[in-house]
Amino acid sequence: MRDNVSRIHERPNAQVLIIGGGINGIATFRDLALQGVDVILVERNDYASGASAASSHMIHGGIRYLENGEFRLVRESVEERNGLLKIAPHYVKPLQTTMPIFSTFSGIMNAPLRMLTHKQRSTKERGALLIQIGMTLYDSFSRDGGTVPKHVFRLRKAALKDMPALNKNLKYTGTYYDASVHEPERLALDVLKDGLAAGQGEGSTSKARSANYVEAVGTRDGGVLLRDVESGTEFVVTADVIVNASGPWTDLTNKAFGAESQYMGGTKGSHIVVDSPELLKATNGRELFFENNDGRIVLIYPLKGRVLIGTTDLEADMSQPAICTEEEVDYFFDLVKHVFPSISITRDHIVYRYSGVRPLPKHDDLAAGFVSRDYRIVETEVAALPKSKVLSLVGGKWTTFRALSAHLSTEATTRLGVQRTVDTTGMPIGGGKDFPVLPGDRARWITDHLNGLERDQVDRLLSRYGTRAENVIQTLIDQPSEALTSDPTFTSAEIAYFAEREDAVHLIDVVLRRTNIAFVGGVTIELLTELAGVLATSLGWDDEVRDGEIEDTIEILRTFHGVEVGSQHVPSRSTDSSGPDAAPAPEKAESPVTAAASGSPQA
């Protein structure tokens, strides 16, 4: 049994049990640990592998939510955006955003009706007057001592001079600032590590314990029945408060507990990542955020040397895995053509695609685009858990995770009769603490942390981990570490660090969530083989398990991300691959990495 699972198994009780290791569950874990609450978090797959892994990489106030009348959400989102720029500057960066506008008065009559009825009255796009009203309102919400500049409107001639590749038929552009999160999964890990550090103790005595690849499968003897996905071991955990933070799968988790639950109605959103120097140059380093011909708000923006294009908003079937379809890809090509008609994007440019389900509330006949992105906390009656209060989280998004976790933590501590004493407002997250934002400060930090390493390497580590790079640097200098042959920007010791210090259990965890390798189209069979070799040493894999991890990763990348790794031969799984005395791999009813990629429910 893995160490993190053993710590829970040895003391199977806590004040709070959180089910779901997406960003909101993890942030609530951190907040409760900071209050001194004894808290456990379990995640059926890898941390931040469900809805949290399928975002648009935006930290934004939600300018379009103004049209829905969601002023409270916009105000909170803008405040949280401004806050994250300060407390997580290693991963959250300012994002200049431009809206191309093709009419002057269009939509001005429909907007009030949309706000009142939450139904799309027309596919005719919004015009400059309506957008300028929205941007002016947005500016009023964004006041924070000059954190972000006010919006700028440009007429056609100035707009085309500013961005020459834009559609020549536009009439205006409006430019404002939001923010993006460059490493969402790593930011989630940073939040998790903060929580673990806050409740630090020896073994099971720690007041903050977490484990990935542990699923909630039902109830038994008045507690929650958990199963270690890796070993198959089942055990019961009891808690005074149970937080169901399963995201889109909240209803399924509650139903596994025997409770009635009809809270959720998530919608599917897909994205593609393209490698197109021409499109990258055309964006001029900023996001294009605009209304497509069908009235859907979409985006194009540069990220990690690639261009991210999204997103759709379709009704989701929770019994089926979320996969980006060819029809959605065609839709993305059309929207690029709408804004940059001279630039041609084909499937050959796509290096990665992904899809997920938003954790939205049930919305019946309400148009998908008008479903509230706000959140609420519902106390759920569960007869099988008579000694526990069950809180179900409905909704939530990346931008508001800190504020949401404070609210959810307050709900939990109130039921515990515990005073909430720590306010996380303004509290640095992980590697954002003392992060050198200014160039001169960055240069000094790098010089102070060389420790015999190359300057470029320390610079990369600072970008990847923020000031938590100190821990990685110490790992590198404490042991022999060679650069990977297939990707010299990583070292073997760094890959081992993911397994030994960051709970990576499978090869896919490293490829998708501990690094950006897959996102930027950097996966090769040679790299997978090299990564698996390092992880095999750290995790004790025999040859059969190692080869199976490579095969599973190739299949996940092909099926769920449109990535064809290549045809180089991978040794097949055979009982004699390690010789006659090789220990057999554990039997599994379902490959957990496949389940993780398909977005399986918590319970």
C-alpha positions in Angstrom: 0.0 0.0 0.0 1.3 3.5 -0.9 2.5 5.6 2.0 -0.2 8.3 1.5 -2.9 5.7 1.6 -1.4 4.0 4.6 -1.6 7.2 6.6 -5.3 7.3 6.0 -5.8 3.5 6.5 -3.9 3.5 9.8 -6.2 6.2 11.3 -9.5 6.0 9.3 -11.2 9.0 10.9 -11.1 12.8 10.7 -13.2 15.8 11.3 -13.7 16.4 7.6 -13.5 14.0 4.6 -13.3 15.7 1.2 -14.2 13.6 -1.8 -12.8 15.0 -5.0 -9.3 16.3 -5.7 -10.1 18.9 -8.3 -9.0 22.5 -7.6 -12.0 23.3 -5.4 -11.6 20.2 -3.3 -7.9 20.8 -3.0 -8.4 24.4 -2.1 -10.9 23.5 0.6 -8.4 21.0 2.0 -5.8 23.7 2.2 -8.2 26.1 3.9 -9.3 23.6 6.5 -5.8 22.5 7.2 -4.8 26.1 7.9 -7.6 26.3 10.4 -6.1 23.3 12.3 -8.9 21.0 11.2 -8.2 17.3 10.9 -9.0 16.7 7.2 -8.6 14.0 4.7 -8.9 14.4 0.9 -9.3 11.5 -1.6 -9.4 11.6 -5.3 -10.5 8.6 -7.5 -8.0 9.5 -10.2 -5.0 11.8 -10.2 -5.2 15.2 -8.6 -6.7 17.9 -10.9 -7.4 15.3 -13.6 -11.1 15.8 -14.2 -12.8 19.1 -14.9 -9.8 21.0 -13.5 -7.7 19.6 -16.3 -10.0 20.7 -19.1 -10.1 24.5 -18.5 -9.4 27.3 -21.0 -6.4 28.2 -18.8 -8.0 31.5 -18.0 -8.3 33.4 -14.7 -10.9 36.0 -15.5 -13.7 38.1 -14.2 -16.1 36.9 -16.7 -17.0 40.0 -18.7 -19.7 38.0 -20.5 -21.5 37.1 -17.3 -22.5 40.8 -17.0 -25.1 40.1 -19.7 -26.5 37.3 -17.5 -26.9 39.7 -14.7 -24.4 37.8 -12.5 -22.9 40.9 -11.0 -21.9 39.3 -7.7 -20.0 36.6 -9.5 -18.2 39.1 -11.7 -17.2 41.2 -8.8 -15.9 38.2 -6.8 -14.2 36.8 -9.9 -12.4 40.1 -10.7 -11.3 40.4 -7.1 -10.0 36.9 -7.1 -8.2 37.4 -10.4 -6.5 40.5 -9.1 -5.6 38.5 -5.9 -4.2 35.5 -7.8 -1.9 37.8 -9.8 -0.3 38.7 -6.5 -0.4 35.4 -4.6 0.4 33.1 -7.4 2.5 35.1 -9.8 4.6 32.1 -10.8 1.6 30.6 -12.6 -1.0 33.4 -13.0 0.0 36.0 -15.5 -1.7 39.2 -16.9 -3.4 38.4 -20.3 -4.0 41.3 -22.7 -7.3 40.4 -24.5 -8.7 41.9 -27.7 -12.3 41.6 -29.0 -12.7 42.1 -32.7 -16.1 43.8 -33.4 -17.9 43.8 -36.7 -20.9 46.1 -36.0 -21.9 49.2 -34.1 -25.4 48.8 -32.7 -26.1 45.1 -33.1 -27.5 43.3 -30.1 -28.5 46.4 -28.1 -32.2 45.5 -28.1 -31.6 41.8 -27.4 -29.2 42.2 -24.5 -31.9 43.2 -21.9 -34.1 40.2 -23.1 -31.1 37.9 -22.7 -30.5 39.1 -19.2 -34.1 38.7 -18.2 -34.9 35.4 -19.9 -31.4 33.8 -20.1 -32.2 32.7 -23.7 -30.3 33.5 -26.8 -32.7 35.9 -28.7 -30.6 36.0 -31.9 -27.4 34.7 -33.3 -26.6 38.2 -34.5 -23.4 39.3 -32.7 -23.0 42.0 -30.2 -22.0 45.4 -31.5 -19.5 48.0 -30.3 -22.0 50.1 -28.3 -23.1 47.0 -26.2 -19.5 45.8 -25.8 -18.2 49.2 -24.7 -21.0 49.4 -22.1 -19.9 46.0 -20.8 -16.2 46.9 -20.8 -16.9 50.1 -18.9 -18.8 48.1 -16.3 -16.0 45.6 -16.2 -13.5 48.4 -15.5 -15.6 49.5 -12.6 -15.4 46.0 -11.1 -11.6 45.9 -11.8 -10.5 48.8 -9.7 -7.7 47.6 -7.5 -5.0 50.2 -7.2 -4.2 50.1 -10.9 -3.6 46.3 -11.0 -5.0 46.2 -14.6 -5.3 49.0 -17.1 -8.6 50.3 -18.4 -10.0 49.0 -21.7 -9.0 50.7 -25.0 -11.3 51.0 -28.0 -9.8 51.3 -31.5 -11.4 52.2 -34.8 -10.8 50.0 -37.8 -7.7 51.7 -39.2 -5.9 51.7 -35.8 -7.2 48.2 -35.0 -5.7 46.8 -38.2 -2.4 48.6 -37.7 -2.3 47.1 -34.2 -3.1 43.6 -35.5 -2.7 43.5 -39.3 -3.9 39.9 -39.8 -7.4 40.6 -38.4 -10.4 40.3 -40.7 -10.5 43.5 -42.7 -14.3 43.7 -42.4 -14.1 44.5 -38.7 -15.1 48.0 -37.5 -13.5 48.2 -34.1 -11.5 46.3 -31.5 -11.8 46.5 -27.7 -8.8 45.6 -25.6 -8.8 44.9 -21.9 -6.8 42.8 -19.4 -7.6 39.5 -17.7 -5.2 36.8 -16.6 -4.2 33.3 -17.6 -3.0 30.3 -15.6 0.0 28.8 -17.4 0.3 25.6 -15.3 -3.2 24.8 -13.8 -2.4 21.3 -12.7 0.9 22.4 -11.1 -1.0 25.3 -9.3 -3.4 22.7 -7.9 -0.4 20.7 -6.6 1.0 23.8 -5.0 -2.3 24.4 -3.2 -2.3 20.7 -2.1 1.2 21.0 -0.8 0.3 24.1 1.2 -2.5 22.1 2.9 -0.2 19.1 3.7 2.4 21.4 5.1 -0.2 23.2 7.3 -1.3 20.0 8.9 2.1 18.3 9.0 2.8 15.6 11.5 4.4 12.2 11.6 2.6 9.5 9.6 -1.1 9.1 10.4 -0.8 11.8 13.2 -0.8 14.5 10.5 -3.9 16.6 10.6 -3.9 16.9 6.8 -3.8 13.7 4.7 -4.5 13.1 1.1 -4.3 10.3 -1.5 -4.9 10.2 -5.2 -6.2 7.0 -6.8 -8.5 6.3 -3.9 -12.2 6.2 -4.7 -15.4 6.5 -2.6 -17.5 3.5 -3.6 -20.3 3.6 -1.1 -21.1 3.4 2.6 -20.5 0.8 5.3 -21.1 0.9 9.1 -21.9 4.6 9.1 -18.8 5.6 7.3 -17.6 6.1 3.7 -16.3 3.0 2.0 -13.0 3.8 0.2 -11.1 1.7 -2.3 -7.4 2.0 -3.1 -7.6 1.8 -6.9 -4.1 0.5 -7.1 -4.2 -2.4 -4.6 -7.9 -3.0 -4.5 -7.9 -2.6 -0.7 -11.1 -1.4 0.8 -11.6 0.4 4.2 -14.1 2.7 5.9 -13.4 6.3 6.9 -15.6 8.2 9.3 -15.9 12.0 9.6 -18.1 14.6 11.2 -18.4 16.5 7.9 -18.2 15.0 4.4 -17.6 17.4 1.6 -18.7 16.1 -1.8 -16.5 18.1 -4.2 -16.8 15.6 -7.1 -17.5 18.3 -9.7 -19.7 17.1 -12.6 -20.0 13.7 -10.8 -21.4 15.1 -7.6 -24.8 13.4 -8.2 -23.2 10.1 -8.9 -21.2 10.3 -5.7 -24.3 11.1 -3.7 -26.2 8.3 -5.3 -23.4 5.8 -4.4 -24.2 6.9 -0.8 -27.8 6.1 -1.4 -28.9 9.7 -1.4 -31.3 11.5 -3.8 -29.3 14.0 -5.8 -30.2 16.0 -8.9 -28.0 19.0 -8.6 -25.8 18.8 -11.6 -26.2 19.6 -15.3 -22.7 20.1 -16.7 -21.9 21.1 -20.3 -19.0 19.8 -22.4 -16.3 22.1 -23.5 -13.5 21.1 -25.9 -10.2 22.8 -27.0 -7.4 22.2 -29.5 -3.8 23.2 -29.3 -2.1 24.1 -32.6 1.5 24.6 -33.6 1.2 27.4 -36.2 3.9 30.1 -36.2 1.7 32.2 -38.5 -1.2 32.1 -36.2 1.0 32.6 -33.2 2.5 35.7 -34.7 -1.0 37.0 -35.7 -2.2 37.0 -32.1 0.5 39.6 -31.2 1.0 38.0 -27.9 -2.6 38.4 -26.7 -5.8 36.5 -26.4 -8.6 37.0 -29.0 -11.9 36.7 -27.1 -14.9 37.1 -29.4 -18.4 36.1 -30.4 -18.6 33.6 -33.2 -21.3 33.6 -35.9 -23.5 31.4 -33.8 -23.4 33.7 -30.7 -21.0 31.5 -28.8 -18.1 33.3 -27.0 -14.8 31.7 -28.1 -11.1 32.3 -27.7 -7.8 32.1 -29.4 -4.6 32.7 -27.5 -0.9 32.0 -27.4 0.3 29.7 -24.7 3.7 27.9 -24.3 4.7 28.6 -27.9 1.5 27.1 -29.2 -2.0 28.6 -29.8 -5.0 27.4 -27.7 -8.4 27.5 -29.4 -11.7 26.9 -27.7 -14.3 26.3 -26.5 -17.6 24.6 -27.2 -20.6 24.5 -24.8 -22.6 21.3 -25.5 -24.9 19.2 -23.3 -22.9 16.4 -21.7 -23.8 12.8 -21.3 -22.2 11.8 -18.0 -22.3 8.1 -19.0 -19.9 8.8 -21.8 -16.3 10.1 -21.7 -15.8 13.6 -22.9 -13.9 13.6 -26.2 -13.2 16.4 -28.6 -15.1 15.4 -31.8 -14.2 16.1 -35.4 -17.3 18.4 -35.7 -15.9 20.5 -32.9 -12.5 20.7 -34.6 -14.3 21.9 -37.8 -16.0 24.5 -35.6 -12.6 25.7 -34.3 -11.3 26.0 -37.8 -14.3 28.1 -38.8 -13.9 30.5 -35.9 -10.2 31.0 -36.8 -11.2 31.8 -40.3 -13.8 34.3 -39.1 -11.1 36.4 -37.3 -8.0 35.6 -39.4 -9.3 34.8 -42.9 -5.9 34.7 -44.4 -4.6 32.1 -42.1 -5.3 28.4 -42.8 -5.3 25.9 -40.0 -5.6 22.2 -40.7 -5.6 19.0 -38.6 -1.9 18.7 -39.3 -1.3 21.7 -37.1 -3.1 20.2 -34.1 -0.7 18.8 -31.5 -3.1 18.2 -28.7 -6.9 18.3 -28.0 -8.9 17.9 -24.9 -12.4 17.9 -23.6 -14.1 18.1 -20.2 -17.4 18.6 -18.4 -18.1 21.8 -16.5 -19.5 21.3 -13.0 -22.6 23.4 -13.7 -26.0 23.2 -11.9 -29.0 21.4 -13.5 -30.5 23.8 -16.0 -33.4 22.1 -17.7 -34.3 24.1 -20.8 -32.0 27.0 -20.1 -29.6 27.7 -22.9 -26.1 26.1 -22.1 -24.3 29.4 -22.6 -26.5 31.1 -19.9 -26.1 28.5 -17.2 -24.7 30.2 -14.1 -21.0 29.8 -13.4 -21.6 30.7 -9.8 -21.5 28.1 -7.0 -23.7 27.0 -4.1 -23.2 24.6 -1.2 -26.1 22.2 -0.4 -26.5 20.1 2.8 -27.5 16.7 1.5 -29.5 14.1 3.6 -27.7 10.7 3.6 -29.4 8.1 5.7 -26.5 5.8 5.5 -24.3 8.4 7.2 -26.3 9.4 10.2 -23.5 10.8 12.2 -22.1 12.9 9.4 -23.2 16.2 7.8 -22.8 15.9 4.0 -22.1 19.1 2.0 -22.4 19.0 -1.8 -20.6 21.6 -3.8 -22.6 22.6 -7.0 -20.6 24.7 -9.5 -17.4 26.6 -9.2 -14.6 27.6 -11.5 -10.8 28.0 -11.5 -10.9 31.8 -11.0 -12.8 31.7 -7.7 -11.3 28.6 -6.1 -9.8 30.6 -3.2 -13.0 32.4 -2.3 -15.1 29.3 -2.8 -12.9 27.3 -0.5 -13.2 29.9 2.2 -17.0 29.7 2.0 -17.0 25.9 1.9 -14.5 25.8 4.8 -16.7 28.1 6.8 -19.7 25.9 6.2 -17.7 22.9 7.5 -16.2 24.6 10.5 -19.6 26.0 11.5 -21.0 22.5 11.6 -18.0 21.3 13.6 -18.3 24.2 16.1 -14.8 25.3 15.2 -13.7 28.9 14.9 -12.2 29.8 11.5 -9.1 31.7 12.4 -7.0 32.0 9.2 -8.0 34.2 6.3 -6.3 33.1 3.0 -7.0 36.4 1.3 -3.5 37.7 0.2 -1.7 34.5 1.4 0.9 33.4 -1.2 0.4 30.0 -2.7 3.3 27.6 -2.9 6.0 28.8 -5.2 4.4 32.2 -5.5 5.9 33.1 -2.1 8.7 35.6 -2.6 8.6 34.9 -6.3 10.8 37.4 -8.2 8.5 39.2 -10.5 10.9 41.9 -11.7 13.7 41.0 -14.1 16.5 42.2 -11.8 15.0 40.2 -8.9 14.7 37.2 -11.0 18.3 37.4 -12.2 19.5 37.7 -8.5 17.3 34.7 -7.5 18.9 32.6 -10.2 22.4 33.6 -9.2 21.7 32.8 -5.6 20.4 29.3 -6.4 22.9 28.1 -9.0 24.6 25.6 -6.7 26.7 24.3 -9.5 23.8 24.1 -12.0 23.7 25.9 -15.3 21.9 29.3 -15.3 19.4 28.2 -18.0 18.5 25.2 -16.0 17.8 27.2 -12.8 15.8 29.7 -14.9 13.6 26.8 -16.3 13.1 25.3 -12.8 12.0 28.7 -11.5 9.4 29.0 -14.3 8.2 25.5 -13.6 7.9 25.5 -9.9 8.2 29.1 -8.7 10.3 29.5 -5.6 9.5 25.8 -4.7 12.2 25.2 -7.3 14.6 25.3 -4.3 13.3 21.9 -3.3 13.9 20.5 -6.8 17.3 22.1 -7.0 18.3 20.4 -3.7 17.1 17.1 -5.1 19.3 17.6 -8.2 22.5 18.5 -6.4 22.0 15.7 -3.8 22.2 12.9 -6.3 23.7 12.1 -9.7 21.3 13.4 -12.3 21.6 13.3 -16.1 19.6 15.2 -18.7 17.1 13.0 -20.5 18.4 12.1 -24.0 14.9 12.6 -25.6 14.3 15.9 -23.8 17.4 17.6 -22.3 15.2 20.2 -20.5 14.4 17.5 -17.9 16.7 15.4 -15.8 16.2 11.9 -14.5 16.2 13.2 -10.9 13.4 15.7 -11.7 11.2 12.9 -13.1 11.9 10.8 -10.0 10.9 13.7 -7.9 7.4 13.6 -9.4 7.0 10.0 -8.2 8.7 10.3 -4.8 7.6 13.8 -3.8 4.4 14.6 -5.8 2.4 11.3 -5.7 2.7 10.5 -9.5 1.5 6.9 -9.8 1.4 6.4 -13.5 3.4 7.5 -16.5 0.3 9.4 -17.8 0.4 11.5 -14.6 3.8 12.8 -15.6 3.1 13.3 -19.2 -0.2 15.2 -18.7 -0.1 16.8 -15.3 3.4 17.1 -13.8 4.7 18.5 -17.1 3.5 20.2 -20.3 5.1 17.5 -22.5 1.8 16.3 -24.1 0.2 19.8 -24.2 2.9 21.2 -26.5 3.1 18.1 -28.7 6.4 16.9 -27.3 5.6 13.2 -26.7 7.7 10.6 -28.6 8.0 6.9 -28.1 11.7 7.5 -27.1 10.6 10.0 -24.5 7.9 7.7 -23.0 10.4 4.8 -22.8 12.9 7.0 -21.1 10.4 8.4 -18.6 9.0 5.0 -17.8 12.5 3.7 -17.1 13.1 6.4 -14.5 9.6 5.9 -12.9 10.2 2.1 -12.9 13.1 2.6 -10.5 11.3 5.1 -8.3 8.0 3.1 -8.2 9.3 -0.4 -8.3 7.8 -1.4 -11.6 9.0 -4.6 -13.2 9.4 -4.8 -17.0 5.8 -5.9 -17.6 4.3 -3.1 -15.6 6.7 -0.6 -17.2 5.7 -1.7 -20.7 2.0 -1.7 -19.8 2.4 1.9 -18.6 3.8 2.9 -22.0 1.0 1.1 -23.8 -1.7 2.7 -21.6 -0.2 6.1 -22.1 -0.1 5.8 -25.9 -3.7 4.6 -25.9 -4.9 7.5 -23.7 -3.1 10.1 -25.8 -4.6 8.6 -28.9 -8.2 8.2 -27.7 -8.7 11.3 -25.6 -6.1 13.8 -26.9 -5.8 13.0 -30.6 -2.1 12.3 -30.2 -0.4 9.6 -32.4 2.8 8.9 -30.6 4.3 6.7 -33.4 4.7 3.2 -34.6 8.0 2.3 -33.0 7.7 -1.2 -31.4 6.8 -1.2 -27.7 7.5 -4.6 -26.0 4.2 -6.4 -25.5 3.0 -7.4 -22.1 4.1 -11.0 -21.5 4.7 -13.0 -18.4 8.3 -13.7 -19.4 9.3 -10.1 -20.1 11.3 -10.0 -16.9 12.3 -13.6 -16.8 10.7 -16.6 -15.1 10.9 -15.2 -11.6 9.3 -11.8 -12.4 6.5 -10.9 -10.0 3.1 -10.6 -11.8 1.5 -7.1 -12.0 -1.5 -6.6 -9.7 -4.8 -7.5 -11.2 -7.0 -4.6 -12.0 -10.7 -4.7 -13.0 -10.1 -1.5 -15.1 -6.9 0.3 -15.9 -7.0 3.3 -13.5 -5.1 5.5 -16.0 -7.8 4.8 -18.6 -10.5 5.6 -16.1 -8.7 8.8 -15.2 -8.5 10.0 -18.7 -12.1 9.2 -19.3 -13.2 11.3 -16.4 -14.7 8.5 -14.3 -16.8 9.6 -11.3 -15.6 9.7 -7.8 -18.0 7.0 -6.8 
